[in-house]
Amino acid sequence: MRVVDDETGGHLAFRCAFDTRVAAAVCYFATDIHSHSLGEGKQDDSLDRAGDIKGEILMIHGKSDGHVPPEGRDLIRRTLHDKEVCFSFYEIAWAQHAFIRDELSKGRYDPYISKVCFEMLLELFSRTLRSDLGPRAGGKQKVENDC
């Protein structure tokens, strides 16, 4: 299974990745992960449960995102590292929140960056969808220093 969404939906895609059936998740400018303020009571456990993510996750944010400030992005990235999640984390220069939406984006839409972000999604989903090769061997791999 693969999941993708943006903003609050990006946070929900992050939470969907707790399900071990999710092989990959793409979260565009996911809101409220850093502030633990999703849902009723505004006290979610998304970062606490990040270690439950067994698939691969792709996080994409704009460097000028007012909804997810630099400290929030740093907290998310650090937590994913600390919990040993397999992830890629991109911060797009000059991009604001919701920069891939072309409707009602208040001038934030960038078609070229949107295309690059969509290509990242296609790469991740294509790579993790290769069911004809059998289940992914995965696991932790020793990184070789063969330069």
Disulfide bonds with the S-S distance in Angstrom:
none
